[in-house]
Amino acid sequence: MIPPDSLGTRPWGEYMMNKRPYTKAGRLSDVLALIQVLALDEQTHRSEDGLQREFQRLPISSETWVGVAQEHPEFFRVAKDKRTPVSLVARHVTPEDEVQEQRILPSDFLYRLLQTAIDLRDREVRAAERWKYLIPLAASIVGGIITGVFTVLAVWLKK
């Protein structure tokens, strides 16, 4: 598949920012909200309609909550043919409680999930912006080469 900006429709930096899911506008807040609902509610699986009812809004960074979950398999499971397809991976790998089939995640575990999402976003932003320091360096090198070429050309033409 050809990246959308290979046709020159977007600047390279914008393409790199949008290529990384956490760098989409509003994505971090959507992921944090989705983690909280799926970690703290007794219902371990949610449908798109159920998530919209819970949040009382659409996500900021995607057209659907299922779309947000699909772009973040590090936190969420999205089943293809289920009525309630979205769930938190951590709810499926923690030990089962005798009282509840799959217990609500403890607050310290939830804190670590939220912190992990924040850390992943920070890393993606740093990686997407890493290329920016090369622009002044490249401009200096090109300027030096052009100056050198004109200097050599001027000396050669005087002879």
Contacts in CASP RR format, 6 or more apart in sequence:
PFRMAT RR
TARGET T0000
AUTHOR 0000-0000-0000
METHOD contacts of the structure
MODEL  1
MIPPDSLGTRPWGEYMMNKRPYTKAGRLSDVLALIQVLALDEQTHRSEDG
LQREFQRLPISSETWVGVAQEHPEFFRVAKDKRTPVSLVARHVTPEDEVQ
EQRILPSDFLYRLLQTAIDLRDREVRAAERWKYLIPLAASIVGGIITGVF
TVLAVWLKK
3 15 0 8 1.000
3 19 0 8 1.000
4 10 0 8 1.000
4 15 0 8 1.000
5 11 0 8 1.000
5 12 0 8 1.000
5 14 0 8 1.000
5 15 0 8 1.000
10 18 0 8 1.000
12 131 0 8 1.000
13 128 0 8 1.000
13 131 0 8 1.000
16 128 0 8 1.000
16 131 0 8 1.000
17 23 0 8 1.000
17 24 0 8 1.000
17 125 0 8 1.000
17 128 0 8 1.000
18 24 0 8 1.000
19 128 0 8 1.000
20 124 0 8 1.000
20 125 0 8 1.000
20 127 0 8 1.000
20 128 0 8 1.000
21 27 0 8 1.000
21 71 0 8 1.000
21 72 0 8 1.000
21 124 0 8 1.000
22 28 0 8 1.000
22 31 0 8 1.000
22 117 0 8 1.000
22 120 0 8 1.000
22 121 0 8 1.000
22 124 0 8 1.000
22 125 0 8 1.000
23 121 0 8 1.000
23 124 0 8 1.000
23 125 0 8 1.000
23 128 0 8 1.000
24 61 0 8 1.000
24 62 0 8 1.000
25 60 0 8 1.000
25 61 0 8 1.000
26 60 0 8 1.000
26 61 0 8 1.000
27 60 0 8 1.000
27 61 0 8 1.000
27 62 0 8 1.000
27 68 0 8 1.000
27 121 0 8 1.000
28 117 0 8 1.000
28 118 0 8 1.000
28 121 0 8 1.000
29 60 0 8 1.000
30 59 0 8 1.000
30 60 0 8 1.000
30 61 0 8 1.000
30 62 0 8 1.000
30 65 0 8 1.000
30 68 0 8 1.000
31 68 0 8 1.000
31 72 0 8 1.000
31 75 0 8 1.000
31 117 0 8 1.000
31 121 0 8 1.000
32 114 0 8 1.000
32 117 0 8 1.000
32 118 0 8 1.000
33 55 0 8 1.000
34 51 0 8 1.000
34 65 0 8 1.000
34 68 0 8 1.000
34 69 0 8 1.000
34 75 0 8 1.000
34 76 0 8 1.000
34 86 0 8 1.000
35 75 0 8 1.000
35 88 0 8 1.000
35 110 0 8 1.000
35 113 0 8 1.000
35 114 0 8 1.000
35 117 0 8 1.000
36 110 0 8 1.000
36 114 0 8 1.000
37 46 0 8 1.000
37 51 0 8 1.000
37 54 0 8 1.000
37 55 0 8 1.000
38 44 0 8 1.000
38 46 0 8 1.000
38 76 0 8 1.000
38 86 0 8 1.000
38 87 0 8 1.000
38 88 0 8 1.000
38 91 0 8 1.000
39 88 0 8 1.000
39 90 0 8 1.000
39 91 0 8 1.000
39 104 0 8 1.000
39 105 0 8 1.000
39 109 0 8 1.000
39 110 0 8 1.000
39 113 0 8 1.000
40 104 0 8 1.000
40 105 0 8 1.000
40 110 0 8 1.000
41 54 0 8 1.000
41 104 0 8 1.000
42 100 0 8 1.000
42 104 0 8 1.000
43 84 0 8 1.000
44 87 0 8 1.000
44 88 0 8 1.000
44 91 0 8 1.000
44 92 0 8 1.000
44 102 0 8 1.000
45 79 0 8 1.000
45 82 0 8 1.000
45 84 0 8 1.000
45 85 0 8 1.000
45 86 0 8 1.000
45 87 0 8 1.000
46 54 0 8 1.000
46 65 0 8 1.000
46 84 0 8 1.000
46 86 0 8 1.000
46 87 0 8 1.000
47 83 0 8 1.000
47 84 0 8 1.000
47 85 0 8 1.000
47 86 0 8 1.000
48 64 0 8 1.000
48 65 0 8 1.000
48 66 0 8 1.000
48 86 0 8 1.000
51 65 0 8 1.000
51 66 0 8 1.000
51 86 0 8 1.000
52 58 0 8 1.000
52 65 0 8 1.000
55 65 0 8 1.000
58 64 0 8 1.000
58 65 0 8 1.000
59 65 0 8 1.000
59 67 0 8 1.000
59 68 0 8 1.000
61 68 0 8 1.000
62 68 0 8 1.000
62 71 0 8 1.000
65 86 0 8 1.000
66 78 0 8 1.000
66 85 0 8 1.000
66 86 0 8 1.000
67 78 0 8 1.000
68 76 0 8 1.000
69 75 0 8 1.000
69 76 0 8 1.000
69 77 0 8 1.000
69 78 0 8 1.000
69 86 0 8 1.000
70 76 0 8 1.000
70 78 0 8 1.000
73 89 0 8 1.000
74 89 0 8 1.000
74 120 0 8 1.000
75 88 0 8 1.000
75 89 0 8 1.000
75 90 0 8 1.000
75 113 0 8 1.000
75 117 0 8 1.000
76 86 0 8 1.000
76 87 0 8 1.000
76 88 0 8 1.000
76 89 0 8 1.000
77 86 0 8 1.000
77 87 0 8 1.000
77 88 0 8 1.000
77 89 0 8 1.000
77 92 0 8 1.000
78 85 0 8 1.000
78 86 0 8 1.000
79 85 0 8 1.000
79 87 0 8 1.000
88 105 0 8 1.000
88 113 0 8 1.000
90 105 0 8 1.000
90 109 0 8 1.000
90 113 0 8 1.000
91 102 0 8 1.000
91 105 0 8 1.000
92 102 0 8 1.000
94 102 0 8 1.000
94 103 0 8 1.000
94 105 0 8 1.000
94 109 0 8 1.000
96 102 0 8 1.000
96 103 0 8 1.000
97 103 0 8 1.000
105 113 0 8 1.000
END
